Amino acid sequence: MADLSLRNIRKVYGDLEVLHGIDLEIKSGELIVFVGPSGCGKSTLLRSIAGLETITSGELVIDGERMNAVVPSKRGISMVFQSYALYPHMTVYENMAFGLRIAGMTKAELDERVRKAAEILQLDKYLERLPKALSGGQRQRVAIGRAIVRNPRVFLFDEPLSNLDAALRVATRIEIAKLKQSMPDVTMIYVTHDQVEAMTLADRIVVFNDGNIEQLGTPTDLYRKPGNLFVAQFIGSPAMNILKGTVVDSTGTSASCQLDCGITLDLAVEPGRLSKGEAVSIGVRPENIRIAQKGGTDPAFTGTVDLVEHLGEVQILYVDLPGVSEKFLVKVDGESSVARSQSIHFTARRRDVHIFDTTGNVVRVGAGATA
């Protein structure tokens, strides 16, 4: 079991600052996922935790012990990389046992650890095979097994599924989830740019952007209550629709917003958060939109369907709205009869509307919001 504490971690390469003072507390036994776009600093932070990068300033503490100057092999950490990096001339057993043999472990203990890890990962039938006789998913499991046998306090995963095809990604993701269930006391940190992996695996997600933490929370919290515009558009697939607008009237907890598409929304918001003339962004997720009849009680958006993506269970409608350059996405049932060039009306429930101020920070919607 291991608690991790990251205190004002900075990483600088010459004149380039990659990490801008990261503060993060990770509880023992958690599976934390670092997610964000390429170049946001998530892998750099992971490598800093592993000891593969030198921390410029700040403190890394594991179970109360400062680790900045501790060599990687003494940190009680095992890391699984994007590349399997297996020895092609060694069997599965030999690949998993190699590090322990180099460390001088007794043959009996080595054998026990390898076979226990193989059982956890369902590799016991493949111990005598060479890597070339395995699928991509099985090779990645061998790489994970090589990390398990060290009995680490902390597991680090650096985009371990990136080299797999779609089907194997799903299967291996399930294996990692099962692995966490079988090792509930082990702390795991998982880096990915795929927010689907983040949502399905994490106890908590850390969303990174440009070397900073944008938001930390459970997958449900980040999906339902994004703290800013970046998180709102990064978490969720397809991404949240964003419409620009202007506050045309604001009195206490009520605000009227005129959107570029011509619709006016009357919103109940936090007192004093919005002022008349202020630019705002209104966000609605494609799955939270419902087709409406013209003339209903809620104000309905009207647009023209430009493209229909048929995905079996659902369809994604790409809709043109007047005065809006970007497509507005609507997710509907797979059996809905909507065709290209068709005019549609749609609306959303008040609880599903997200409002962001000029700086991109969320403005909480009050109970009386209408959309």
NORNORSUL-V893053 format. One record per backbone hydrogen bond with DSSP energy under -0.5 kcal/mol. CO is the residue of the C=O (numbers start at 1). NH is the residue of the N-H. If there is no record, write none. Layout:
# NORNORSUL-V893053
co:CO nh:NH
co:CO nh:NH
This chain:
# NORNORSUL-V893053
co:3 nh:63
co:4 nh:26
co:5 nh:7
co:5 nh:61
co:6 nh:8
co:6 nh:24
co:7 nh:59
co:9 nh:21
co:9 nh:22
co:10 nh:56
co:10 nh:57
co:11 nh:18
co:11 nh:19
co:12 nh:14
co:13 nh:16
co:15 nh:17
co:16 nh:13
co:16 nh:18
co:19 nh:11
co:19 nh:21
co:22 nh:9
co:24 nh:6
co:24 nh:26
co:25 nh:27
co:26 nh:4
co:27 nh:30
co:30 nh:32
co:30 nh:188
co:31 nh:203
co:31 nh:204
co:32 nh:190
co:33 nh:35
co:33 nh:206
co:34 nh:192
co:35 nh:208
co:37 nh:40
co:40 nh:211
co:41 nh:45
co:42 nh:46
co:43 nh:47
co:44 nh:48
co:45 nh:49
co:46 nh:50
co:47 nh:51
co:47 nh:52
co:47 nh:53
co:57 nh:10
co:59 nh:7
co:59 nh:61
co:60 nh:67
co:61 nh:5
co:61 nh:63
co:62 nh:65
co:65 nh:62
co:67 nh:70
co:71 nh:74
co:72 nh:75
co:72 nh:77
co:76 nh:153
co:76 nh:154
co:78 nh:156
co:79 nh:81
co:80 nh:158
co:86 nh:88
co:87 nh:90
co:90 nh:131
co:91 nh:95
co:92 nh:96
co:93 nh:97
co:94 nh:98
co:97 nh:101
co:98 nh:102
co:99 nh:103
co:100 nh:105
co:101 nh:104
co:106 nh:110
co:107 nh:111
co:108 nh:112
co:109 nh:113
co:110 nh:114
co:111 nh:115
co:112 nh:116
co:113 nh:117
co:114 nh:118
co:115 nh:119
co:116 nh:120
co:117 nh:121
co:118 nh:123
co:118 nh:124
co:119 nh:122
co:123 nh:126
co:124 nh:127
co:126 nh:129
co:127 nh:93
co:129 nh:92
co:130 nh:133
co:131 nh:134
co:135 nh:139
co:136 nh:140
co:137 nh:141
co:138 nh:142
co:139 nh:143
co:140 nh:144
co:141 nh:145
co:142 nh:146
co:143 nh:147
co:144 nh:148
co:145 nh:149
co:147 nh:150
co:148 nh:151
co:153 nh:187
co:154 nh:78
co:155 nh:189
co:156 nh:80
co:156 nh:158
co:157 nh:159
co:157 nh:191
co:159 nh:162
co:161 nh:164
co:165 nh:169
co:166 nh:170
co:167 nh:171
co:168 nh:172
co:169 nh:173
co:170 nh:174
co:171 nh:175
co:172 nh:176
co:173 nh:177
co:174 nh:178
co:175 nh:179
co:176 nh:180
co:177 nh:181
co:178 nh:182
co:179 nh:183
co:180 nh:183
co:181 nh:184
co:183 nh:186
co:187 nh:155
co:188 nh:32
co:189 nh:157
co:190 nh:34
co:191 nh:159
co:192 nh:36
co:193 nh:195
co:194 nh:198
co:195 nh:199
co:196 nh:200
co:197 nh:201
co:198 nh:202
co:204 nh:33
co:205 nh:207
co:205 nh:217
co:206 nh:35
co:206 nh:208
co:207 nh:214
co:207 nh:215
co:209 nh:212
co:211 nh:20
co:212 nh:209
co:212 nh:214
co:215 nh:207
co:217 nh:205
co:218 nh:222
co:219 nh:223
co:220 nh:224
co:221 nh:225
co:227 nh:362
co:228 nh:232
co:229 nh:233
co:230 nh:234
co:231 nh:235
co:232 nh:240
co:234 nh:236
co:241 nh:284
co:243 nh:282
co:244 nh:260
co:245 nh:280
co:246 nh:248
co:246 nh:258
co:247 nh:277
co:249 nh:256
co:251 nh:254
co:252 nh:272
co:253 nh:269
co:254 nh:251
co:255 nh:267
co:256 nh:248
co:256 nh:249
co:256 nh:258
co:257 nh:259
co:257 nh:265
co:258 nh:246
co:259 nh:262
co:263 nh:259
co:263 nh:265
co:265 nh:257
co:265 nh:267
co:266 nh:370
co:267 nh:255
co:267 nh:269
co:268 nh:366
co:270 nh:273
co:275 nh:278
co:278 nh:247
co:280 nh:245
co:281 nh:356
co:282 nh:243
co:283 nh:354
co:284 nh:241
co:285 nh:288
co:286 nh:289
co:286 nh:331
co:288 nh:349
co:290 nh:347
co:293 nh:296
co:301 nh:346
co:302 nh:322
co:303 nh:344
co:304 nh:320
co:305 nh:341
co:307 nh:318
co:308 nh:310
co:309 nh:311
co:309 nh:316
co:311 nh:313
co:313 nh:334
co:314 nh:311
co:315 nh:317
co:315 nh:332
co:316 nh:309
co:317 nh:319
co:317 nh:330
co:318 nh:306
co:318 nh:307
co:319 nh:321
co:319 nh:328
co:320 nh:304
co:321 nh:324
co:327 nh:329
co:328 nh:319
co:330 nh:317
co:330 nh:332
co:332 nh:315
co:333 nh:336
co:336 nh:338
co:339 nh:342
co:342 nh:305
co:344 nh:303
co:345 nh:292
co:346 nh:301
co:347 nh:290
co:349 nh:352
co:350 nh:353
co:354 nh:283
co:355 nh:363
co:356 nh:281
co:357 nh:360
co:360 nh:229
co:361 nh:357
co:362 nh:364
co:363 nh:355
co:364 nh:270
co:366 nh:369
co:371 nh:348
